[in-house]
């Protein structure tokens, strides 16, 4: 059976990306016999895979970059969005045992909240997702106490002052209502601590349940609580597109 590696790159490109030398100078290092791949002298035009091959320059083994990973999780309620909790509570790290790369949560969800969390070890993309200038929308399904009226939804939509600062307008719509509570969908692009809970408290409808279902183009879908999966190439491309520039 044939085995294909899609991570192979020309040696001079690898050395350049790792900051060892420019591509032209890397070619010179190879021609001078100063580059070894798996114990053998490298040749110009040779390709290698940094996740598999041992590459040395002047006898020094290069530290290969960890492969990038992009995942989403359905964080259960009662779990801390952290890799460690000094109080000993369950953390999202408890659900990452099958993931080889060391990934980190991008943004947070409260201990009592649940839903979509994005994880990666790609620092540049993580910063782009979080950067205020990108205004990446985040959508939540929220169960609130009482029957919420249109006037309250309007206040949420126009913005309100919380902790001395005005919130950006939110998109809201009522999903359904029962005898003593209501379900609404709310979309914001800010990331203030416990923002949605504070906003709904201000309009007299405390949050009973809060679940994030979307971050930009990423959707929670049918992931069950505690489940985690890798992004598809299409999902990753869309996320990169919407976080580029700005």
Order of alpha helices (4+ residues) and beta strands (2+ residues): beta-alpha-alpha-beta-beta-beta-beta-beta-beta-beta-beta-alpha-beta-alpha-beta-beta-beta-beta-alpha-beta-beta-beta-alpha
